[in-house]
Amino acid sequence: MVEPDRLTRFVTRWHARTPRWVVPLAALGCVAAGIGYTLLSDPTRSAPDALPSCLLKLTTGLDCPGCGGTRALWYVLHADLPAAARHHFLFVFALPFLAYFFIAWAGKEAFGWRLPELRVSPKLIGGFLAAWLAFSVIRNLPWPPFTALYV
């Protein structure tokens, strides 16, 4: 058997000595940074002539699959769910599931909690991705009632 190199040994030792709550705390810090950015930047207020920050929208004029997600998060954080759903319905729909998955994972890693697991099959994930793709296409159609989905 080949002996591991120095970097592999270092990472293995570091991983063994690191408390189990560090990774969930780091992930929570990333989520908090994203929420903080959203709250500080207020994505709902931009100049009428401001260029879009999304490369797809800038080059084609089409809404990308994630377009409206930051504004939807801003409205969710301000408890305005109808406005959040108006900007990105699938994000608002998925948010409680994502939050539960994160809490269940972080609780298990950091504290050993055993919350009931949500079983997500590959078919369900494929169905959600297909719905997201359909939503992304439908929201760019140029005639009513689809123009109401344009953000």
C-alpha positions in Angstrom: 0.0 0.0 0.0 1.3 3.5 -0.9 1.9 5.9 1.9 -0.1 9.2 1.6 1.8 12.3 0.8 2.4 15.2 3.2 -0.6 17.2 2.2 -3.0 14.3 2.5 -1.6 13.5 6.0 -1.9 17.1 7.0 -5.5 17.3 5.8 -6.4 14.0 7.5 -4.9 15.2 10.8 -6.6 18.6 10.6 -9.9 16.9 9.8 -9.6 14.6 12.8 -8.8 17.4 15.2 -11.5 19.8 13.9 -14.7 20.0 16.1 -17.7 18.6 14.3 -19.6 21.9 14.5 -17.1 23.9 12.4 -18.5 22.9 9.0 -22.2 23.7 9.8 -21.0 27.0 11.4 -19.1 27.9 8.2 -22.1 27.0 6.1 -24.3 29.1 8.3 -21.8 32.0 7.9 -22.1 31.7 4.1 -25.9 31.8 4.4 -25.8 34.8 6.7 -23.4 36.6 4.4 -25.9 36.1 1.5 -28.8 37.3 3.6 -26.8 40.3 4.8 -25.8 41.2 1.2 -29.5 41.0 0.2 -30.6 43.1 3.1 -27.9 45.8 2.6 -28.2 46.0 -1.2 -32.0 46.2 -1.4 -32.3 44.6 -4.9 -35.8 46.0 -5.3 -34.6 49.5 -5.7 -32.5 50.1 -8.8 -32.3 52.9 -11.3 -34.7 52.5 -14.2 -31.7 52.8 -16.6 -29.4 50.4 -14.7 -27.8 47.6 -16.6 -28.8 44.1 -15.5 -26.2 42.3 -13.5 -27.0 38.9 -15.2 -24.9 38.2 -18.3 -27.8 36.4 -20.0 -30.2 39.2 -19.4 -27.6 41.8 -20.5 -26.8 40.0 -23.7 -30.2 38.6 -24.7 -32.8 40.5 -22.7 -34.2 37.2 -21.4 -34.7 36.3 -17.8 -32.3 33.6 -16.7 -33.5 30.6 -14.5 -32.4 32.4 -11.3 -33.6 35.9 -12.3 -35.6 37.4 -9.5 -34.2 35.1 -6.8 -32.4 37.8 -4.9 -35.5 40.1 -5.0 -37.6 37.1 -3.9 -35.3 36.5 -0.9 -35.5 40.2 0.0 -39.3 40.0 0.0 -39.3 36.8 2.0 -37.1 38.4 4.6 -39.6 41.3 4.8 -42.5 38.8 5.1 -44.1 39.8 1.8 -44.7 36.3 0.3 -47.0 37.4 -2.6 -44.3 39.8 -3.9 -41.6 37.2 -3.4 -43.6 34.6 -5.4 -44.2 37.2 -8.1 -40.4 37.5 -8.6 -39.5 33.8 -8.4 -42.2 31.4 -7.4 -40.1 28.2 -7.5 -37.5 29.8 -5.2 -40.2 30.6 -2.6 -41.6 27.1 -3.0 -38.2 25.5 -2.5 -37.1 27.7 0.4 -38.8 25.8 3.3 -37.5 22.5 2.0 -34.0 23.9 1.7 -34.2 25.4 5.2 -35.3 22.0 6.6 -32.6 20.1 4.8 -30.0 22.5 6.2 -31.3 22.4 9.7 -31.5 18.6 9.7 -28.0 18.3 8.3 -26.4 21.0 10.6 -28.2 19.7 13.6 -27.0 16.1 12.9 -23.4 17.3 12.3 -23.1 19.8 15.1 -25.3 18.3 17.9 -26.1 14.8 16.9 -29.8 15.6 16.4 -31.9 13.0 14.6 -34.6 14.9 12.7 -36.9 13.0 10.4 -35.3 12.7 7.0 -37.1 13.9 3.9 -36.5 11.3 1.2 -35.9 13.0 -2.2 -35.9 10.6 -5.1 -34.0 11.3 -8.3 -37.3 11.4 -10.1 -38.5 14.2 -7.7 -35.3 16.1 -8.3 -35.7 15.6 -12.1 -39.3 16.8 -11.9 -38.3 19.9 -10.0 -35.6 20.7 -12.5 -38.0 20.1 -15.4 -40.5 22.5 -13.7 -37.7 25.0 -13.2 -36.8 24.7 -16.9 -40.4 25.1 -18.0 -40.8 28.1 -15.7 -37.7 29.7 -17.2 -39.0 29.3 -20.7 -42.6 30.3 -19.9 -41.6 33.5 -18.1 -39.8 34.7 -21.3 -42.8 34.2 -23.7 -43.7 37.6 -25.1 -47.5 37.4 -25.0 -50.2 37.4 -22.2 -50.7 35.8 -19.7 -47.0 34.9 -19.7 -45.8 38.6 -19.7 -47.1 38.8 -16.1 -44.1 36.5 -15.1 -41.6 38.9 -16.6 -39.4 40.5 -14.0 
